[in-house]
Amino acid sequence: MNNRFESFTAAIFEISRCWHKLVAKEMNKFGLRGPYAVYLLTLAGHPEGLTAGQLCDLCHRDKSDVSRAMMAMKAETLIFRSGTGYRAKITLTEKGLAAAEQVSARADQAVEIVGRDLSEEERTVFYRSLEQIADNLLELVQNGFPDETE
């Protein structure tokens, strides 16, 4: 067995599982599902507003997921839509901005706590490595293995 693969898979799975539990708990405070945090924080980073299509692209999610999330966020009065349909601009309300600030602060706190045993240099290398691994995995998924023939 390939111990490196097993270690990598187990670590990524455990990080993802625990992170999703933490996010779900935070988002529950706003009547939302955990995965919707990505939309909340993405919208907070674009005060000029985004369309549903832009959210799909930025968050790497499909139209149906974005639509469900926006309906839920609108029901909780966290967003405002200027117009109707897929091209309408979506912005956060004051309540939405406050929610995004709270979720962001808690995420920062969690990252600080879980990384407390790492030096600043180790953290920098770790995050750079994770980003590169994610980019490489995305490329592999999109293009397939180099030796694959179609």
N, C-alpha and C positions, 0 to 999 in steps of 0.2 A: 504494500500500500504506500501511497505517496503521502507522507506525513505533512509535508508543506501544504498540499492541497487541503487536507483535513483540518489543519490548524487555521488556514486562511478562511475556509468556509465556516467553521465553527465560530470564529471570532466575528466575522462580518454578520452572521446570522444573529449572534447574541447582542451585538451592538445595535443592530436594526430592531430587534424585538424589544429591547429595553427602551430604546429611544422612542419607539412608537407608543409604548405604554405611558411614558412621561408626557409626550405630546397629547395623547388622548385625554389624559387627566387635566391638562391645562385647557385644552379646547372645550372640554365638557363644561367648564365654567361659563362659556359663552353660548352654550346650547349647540355646539358644532362637533362634528367628528374630527378626530385627530389629523387625518390626512389633509384637512382643509387649512391647516396652519400655513402650508406653503403658499396658498393663495393670499391669505391675510398678510403675510410678510412681503410677498411680491408686490401686492398693491400698495403697501406702506412705502416701498422703495420707489414708487412711481406716482407721486402726488398729482401729476397731470392726468392720471387715469389711464386705463388700458382697455382694450376690447377683449372679448372672450377669446378671439383668435390669438391675440398677443399672449394672453394667459396660457393658452394651450402650448404655444411655442416656448415661452419662458419656463414653464413648469413641467414640460415634457408630459403632458396629460392630454387625454382626448376630449372632444367636445362634450360628450355626455357627462363626464365627470365634472368638467368646468360648469356646465349648466346646473347640475345638482347642487354643487357647492354655492353657486351664486344665488340660487333660490333659497337655500338654507341661510346664507349670510344676509340676504334681503329680509327674510322673515325675522331675523334677530336685529334688524335695523343697523347692520354694520357697513352696508354699502349703499351707494346711490347710483342709479343707472340714468344717464342722460340719453334718452331715446329708447327705442325698443330693438329687439333682434340682436343678432350676432355681432353687429358693428357698433353697438352702443358703447359709449365710454362708461367704464365702471370706476368709481372712486370710493374711497373709504369715507364714512361719515365721522363725526367727532367721536362717536362711540366706537367705531371701527378702528380709528387711529389709537384710541386708548387701549383697546384690546390688543392691537398689534404691538404697542409698546410694552404691554405686560407680558405677552408671549415671548417677545424678543429678550426682555430682561431675564425671564425665567430660563430661556434657552442658554443665554450667556452664563447664568449662574450654574446651570447643569454642566456646561462644558468646562467651566472653571473647576468645579468639584471633581469631575471624573478625570481631569487632567492634572490634578494637584501633585501627583508624584513624578511628573515629567518636568524637565528643565524647559526654559523658553526655547532653547535650540532644538531639543527633542520634539517639542510641539510643532515648531516650524517645519522640521523635516517630516514629521508624521502627516501633517495636513497637506504638504506638498506631495508626499507619496500617495496619500489617498486620492487626491485630485488626479494625479497621473494614472493611477490604477483605474479610476472611474472612466477617464478618457480612453484608455486602452481597451477596457472592456466594452465600451460603447462602440468603438471602432471594430472590435472583433465580432460583436453581435451584428453590426450593420454589414460588414464585408465578409464575414465567415473566416474560417481558418485559412492561412496562406496556402496550404497544400490542397484545399478543396477544389474540385472541378465540378462544374455545373452540368 
